[in-house]
Amino acid sequence: GPQGVGVYLDGTYIGIAPCSTVKITGTHTITLAKAGYDTKSYTINVGNDGKDLTMSFSELIATQQ
């Protein structure tokens, strides 16, 4: 949240949350961004276990003006 948050994987835009992408093994940075909110980045480690991976993150906080 909020609705309309852009999702970036290693700096490449992949869609509006919720979204999906091909699972790539290794360490990656997920960035969540939306105008009027603080941008938040997370470092994730993705294993090669052959299973789908679902992730969720805390809601973005509105930018204080």
C-alpha positions as CSV (number, residue, x, y, z in Angstrom):
1,G,0.0,0.0,0.0
2,P,-1.0,2.5,-0.9
3,Q,-2.6,1.6,-4.2
4,G,-0.5,2.5,-7.3
5,V,2.9,1.8,-5.8
6,G,5.6,1.2,-8.4
7,V,7.8,-1.8,-7.9
8,Y,11.5,-1.9,-9.1
9,L,13.8,-4.9,-9.2
10,D,17.4,-4.0,-9.2
11,G,16.5,-0.5,-10.5
12,T,14.3,-1.9,-13.4
13,Y,10.5,-1.1,-13.2
14,I,8.5,-4.3,-13.1
15,G,5.0,-3.0,-12.5
16,I,2.4,-1.7,-10.0
17,A,1.9,-3.7,-6.8
18,P,0.8,-6.4,-6.7
19,C,2.9,-7.6,-9.6
20,S,5.0,-10.6,-10.6
21,T,8.2,-11.3,-12.3
22,V,10.5,-14.2,-13.2
23,K,12.3,-15.6,-10.2
24,I,16.0,-14.9,-10.4
25,T,18.4,-16.6,-7.9
26,G,20.7,-14.3,-6.0
27,T,20.7,-11.1,-4.0
28,H,18.4,-8.3,-5.3
29,T,17.0,-4.9,-4.3
30,I,13.3,-4.4,-4.4
31,T,12.3,-0.7,-4.4
32,L,8.8,0.6,-3.8
33,A,8.0,4.2,-4.9
34,K,5.0,6.5,-5.3
35,A,4.8,10.3,-5.6
36,G,3.9,11.8,-2.2
37,Y,5.4,8.8,-0.3
38,D,8.9,8.0,1.0
39,T,10.6,5.5,-1.3
40,K,11.6,2.3,0.5
41,S,14.1,-0.4,-0.6
42,Y,14.6,-3.9,0.6
43,T,17.5,-6.3,0.0
44,I,16.3,-9.9,-0.7
45,N,18.0,-13.2,-1.2
46,V,16.3,-15.6,-3.6
47,G,17.2,-19.3,-3.5
48,N,17.0,-21.8,-6.2
49,D,14.4,-24.2,-4.7
50,G,12.1,-24.5,-7.7
51,K,9.2,-23.0,-5.8
52,D,7.3,-19.8,-6.4
53,L,8.1,-17.0,-4.0
54,T,5.5,-14.5,-2.6
55,M,6.7,-11.4,-0.8
56,S,4.9,-8.6,1.0
57,F,6.3,-5.4,2.5
58,S,5.1,-2.8,4.9
59,E,3.0,0.2,3.6
60,L,4.8,3.3,2.4
61,I,4.7,6.3,4.6
62,A,3.4,9.6,3.3
63,T,6.1,12.2,2.8
64,Q,6.1,14.9,5.5
65,Q,6.0,18.4,4.0
